[in-house]
């Protein structure tokens, strides 16, 4: 029996968004939300993520942002997810930036 291809788009129960599954530059399976319920947009995101992984693996291109920068962007974009209060934005409280 042939193995099912695990790359591509799929839906999760209880979620309106499309999810993507692909292999990253290190050969690990990545599964993540595309953040959209539009299949065309989800396909475009999956294509971009695959291309980024390919460039990292084959061409040695580094990601545009460090993990630290991505974490700060996430916290600034999602103030409702913070676990502390009264500290302003994450970028204003970061001592490394």
N, C-alpha and C positions, 0 to 999 in steps of 0.2 A: 504494500500500500504506500503510495507516494506521500512524502511529508508535506503538510500544509505550509504554504508561504506565509511567514509571519510579518512581512513588511506590508505597510499600507495603512489605510484609514479604516477606522471602525467606530461604532457607537457603544457607549456604556449605558447600561440601564439607568434610568432616573436622571440622565444628563442630556441637555439639548445639543451639546457640543460634540464635534468630531474629535477623535483621538488618533494620534499617529504612532506607528511603530516602525522603527528603522534601526540599522546598525550604525553605531558611532565610529569615530576614527580609531578607537581602541578595540573595536570588534565586539563591543558590548551592546546588548539590546536596549534601546531607548523607547520608552512609551511615555507620551506626554499629550496633554490637551492642546488642541490648536486654538482654543478660546473662541471658536466660531461655530455657528450651526450651519454655515454656508459651505457646502461641499467643494465648490470651486475655490474658495479662499483657503480651505483646509488643504486641498491638493497643492496649491501654490506654496503654502508654508512647508508642507512635507518635502516638496522638491527643493526648497531653499535649504532646509535642514540637511537633506541628503548631500546637496552640493557642498555645503560647509564642511560636512564630515569628510567628503572626498578630498577637498582641498587640504584639510588638516593632515589626512593620512598620506596622500600621494605627493603633495607639493610642500608640505611642512608649514603651511600658513597657520599662524597662531590666531586664536579667537580675538575679536575686537576688544573685548572687555575682560578684566580679571574677575575672579569670583567675588572679591571684595567689592568691586564697582557694581557688579550685578546685584549683590545683596543690598547695597545702599539704594540702588534704583528701585528695587522691589519694595523696600520699607517705605521709601518716599511716596511711591505710587499707591501703596495700600496702608494708609494710616489706621484703618480699622483693625488691622492684623497685629498691631503693636501690643506688646505685653507690659510696657511701661507707660507712665503718663507724665505729662508736664516737662518733657525733655526737648520739645521742638522737633525739627526734622532730623532724620538720621545723618544727613550730610553736615548739618550744623553742629552735631555732637561728636562726630568722628574725629579722633585725634590724628589719624594717619592720612587724612585727605588734605 
